[in-house]
Amino acid sequence: MLFALFYVVAITILVMHFTGFLARHNLEWLVLVLAAAVFPAVIYL
């Protein structure tokens, strides 16, 4: 369940990034947080 929640949050952040919502509201750091959260899984695989 937690994995599915992570996917929903990640997709939401990416959609907001590509629509420019994050840049308008100065929240681009959320993309970096998402990348840092995914990084350990990439190393593990």
C-alpha positions, 0 to 999 in steps of 0.5 A, a space after each residue: 500500500 505504501 508503495 502505491 502511495 509513493 507512486 501516486 505522490 511521485 506522479 503528482 509531483 511530476 505532473 505539477 513540475 511539467 505543467 509549471 505549477 511548482 516553478 510558479 509557487 517556488 516548490 521545485 525542491 519537491 522534484 529533488 526530494 523525489 529524486 533523493 527518495 528514488 535514489 536508494 531503490 535505483 542503487 539496490 536494483 
